[in-house]
Amino acid sequence: MRKTKNILFDLGGVILDIDFKLTHRAFENAGVEGFEHLYSQHAASPFFMDFEKGKTGTAAFFDHIRQICGCPLSDGTIRDCWNALLIGFDPAKVERMEELAKHYRIFLFSNTNIIHYQCFSKMFFELKGKDFNTCFEKAWYSHEIGLRKPAPESYQYILRDGSLEAPETLFIDDTARNTDAAALLGFQTHHLSPPQTILDLEL
């Protein structure tokens, strides 16, 4: 194994604390039953995947949620329920990431969408008073690049765009299928499985 020069972080469940059950519960409280069968960390319909690839706009997203839920929810209610899973940034994890940036090139690759992006960006600015993306040499978001983990072409895009070598890059993600896919392309990988956090990693 080559020496690690780069660390490629996932976002949710690694740097940003999340809990999908909070969004399921929020929709349930708004009168929607069984939302957990429509969207979770490990399962998403083609529509949600397209939303995370930036192929669908927010207006179409809100209309789709109303359609599949069968409830006349307002855009604001849908936004609040959708963002409920975003708990926030643990200052200790942010400090750990900033410390690692002194020793490694730091990057981010997240499967996300424009609504969540706007929400967690605001959360981070309120915590640290700066743009979240400035923490990284480069940050890639699925809704901006049109590619989503664990598709091999998504990792290949990151390698090309960041001028990275896979064997020199440690990829940290809380979803095993994402780290498995990256490992097949030669990345060093670490599947961050709860209760482990980045505070527990010896780097």
Number of C-alpha atoms within 10 A of each C-alpha: 8 10 10 18 15 22 24 24 23 25 19 23 18 23 22 19 15 19 15 17 15 17 23 24 19 20 23 15 11 14 14 17 14 13 18 17 11 14 16 15 12 8 12 14 12 9 13 19 21 19 22 25 21 20 13 17 13 15 9 11 18 17 16 14 18 17 12 11 17 12 12 13 19 12 16 10 15 21 17 16 19 19 21 21 20 20 16 16 19 13 14 12 17 18 12 14 20 14 11 15 17 9 13 16 17 22 22 21 22 20 20 22 22 18 17 17 15 11 16 19 15 15 18 20 12 11 14 12 10 13 12 16 14 9 16 18 12 16 19 22 22 22 22 16 14 15 23 23 18 17 13 15 12 18 21 15 14 22 14 10 11 14 9 15 16 22 18 17 24 23 23 24 26 21 20 17 15 21 23 16 17 25 17 11 13 15 22 23 23 18 17 20 13 9 6 12 14 18 14 9 10 5 10
